[in-house]
């Protein structure tokens, strides 16, 4: 036994040591969390995130003041704040943050920034060197001009206390929308440099939006196209919505309008979505295929308007969720209309569908944030701006292509009043007016113009041998050859089933008229791939200088044309002759 006693004591000591080691994690778990180390501010880093370096606490009643928070509220505990945390501040709940700063670089002016706009109220507290509380405030419940540092985002100045640890507390109130945001410490120069770059990019976007609005209104007036008017409203509301959500509106457009600054984002974003829905409906025209999507878009628009009124009169988390749900349904409806339009196969509508996709996808980010599925980040804040910059040139190109097609159709319909539909040449009544004006000018200024009457001699033969379609094609080819030899000031017309006329404005010389007639005759004898093999156009022409030297016809355009027709009858009696000169 004396031999085993020392061994037994050593074994019990080893077992006790193992038990103590096993119990250490439990003691560590039960112990209160230690405060993060103070954040050292020096010249090595210009920007420091508070993620993992600060603690947060929820005040369920929102009634605790800074003295109670600093003393340590009973029953509430601080915990480390991590990255991308989302907090739902329902009712009167307030979020408190605290962090310690050890300022070693006193040459730089350091500031705390919450890198997001739209926060209801945010305050920063600290004790100065004399132990007195200092507070700085910002948020939508204050006019931006009354903020501690008027800016796009809440910015607070840190106290300059060299080599002394200073504790800061931040109180956040943010109802209805889950709160998430990045708190960062910057030296003043770095933050100002960031703002300059941001303002430059945002200025380019808002300048583009303003330019597109003006150009859309001009195109609306020029093309008489209501789609451009709707687009102008859409792009204006989109720009104002981005100004409200990015803090640009509060800083520059309405710095003293407290109520509007608080509600602008909740009004402008739904209205932008509503107008966007109506814009897509107007351009895609879903009623051409079926009435379901058309009626659904109208119903959603009415529901969205009612939802905005409800949200403004009785704001609550429920009203915001309903608006977000309506936004989701509207985006699905827009996607369905774009898919339907894509299947139509028209080039311009496909460009339109492609252009709307970036904003449609980016618009899901605010909805996901409202449903607490996404934290506030660079993409959730600037996604729609980036998407809108991609959308703008593509969408405007699609609208211009659409208007050009519609304008060409309208121009062709308008041209039918004075052009012949088969050949596109001027029809007989309008040609007689042009001929009369030419006769008046020729007599007034004492010069000659010329008139050519061109007859497709083998038109009946082509129709009998190859059919009416080929005969019409022969007329079209003859008309194109007539346009080819005509000058810009000349007028070509179809005056009969198989006859054309060319008015050559003066002054012209006889050799010039004969050269034109000879060229036209030679062009007709050339083989054309659009006609059957071996088929040519046998043209016969009567040419005359106007006005006639005898002056019997005066300024009677119809009489001159009849005179030319009589000459064509004379030419038909001479089969070997192709050109007849009447008066030169």
Secondary structure as GFF3:
##gff-version 3
##sequence-region A 1 584
A	DSSP	alpha_helix	2	30	.	.	.	ID=ss1
A	DSSP	beta_strand	39	41	.	.	.	ID=ss2
A	DSSP	beta_strand	47	49	.	.	.	ID=ss3
A	DSSP	beta_strand	55	59	.	.	.	ID=ss4
A	DSSP	alpha_helix	66	71	.	.	.	ID=ss5
A	DSSP	beta_strand	79	80	.	.	.	ID=ss6
A	DSSP	beta_strand	94	103	.	.	.	ID=ss7
A	DSSP	beta_strand	110	114	.	.	.	ID=ss8
A	DSSP	beta_strand	121	127	.	.	.	ID=ss9
A	DSSP	beta_strand	133	138	.	.	.	ID=ss10
A	DSSP	three_ten_helix	144	146	.	.	.	ID=ss11
A	DSSP	beta_strand	155	157	.	.	.	ID=ss12
A	DSSP	beta_strand	165	173	.	.	.	ID=ss13
A	DSSP	beta_strand	183	187	.	.	.	ID=ss14
A	DSSP	alpha_helix	188	223	.	.	.	ID=ss15
A	DSSP	alpha_helix	226	245	.	.	.	ID=ss16
A	DSSP	alpha_helix	248	248	.	.	.	ID=ss17
A	DSSP	pi_helix	249	253	.	.	.	ID=ss18
A	DSSP	alpha_helix	258	284	.	.	.	ID=ss19
A	DSSP	three_ten_helix	286	288	.	.	.	ID=ss20
A	DSSP	alpha_helix	292	313	.	.	.	ID=ss21
A	DSSP	alpha_helix	317	342	.	.	.	ID=ss22
A	DSSP	alpha_helix	347	370	.	.	.	ID=ss23
A	DSSP	alpha_helix	378	415	.	.	.	ID=ss24
A	DSSP	beta_strand	426	427	.	.	.	ID=ss25
A	DSSP	alpha_helix	428	445	.	.	.	ID=ss26
A	DSSP	beta_strand	449	456	.	.	.	ID=ss27
A	DSSP	alpha_helix	459	466	.	.	.	ID=ss28
A	DSSP	alpha_helix	468	485	.	.	.	ID=ss29
A	DSSP	beta_strand	491	494	.	.	.	ID=ss30
A	DSSP	beta_strand	499	504	.	.	.	ID=ss31
A	DSSP	alpha_helix	510	525	.	.	.	ID=ss32
A	DSSP	beta_strand	539	546	.	.	.	ID=ss33
A	DSSP	alpha_helix	557	572	.	.	.	ID=ss34
A	DSSP	beta_strand	579	581	.	.	.	ID=ss35
###
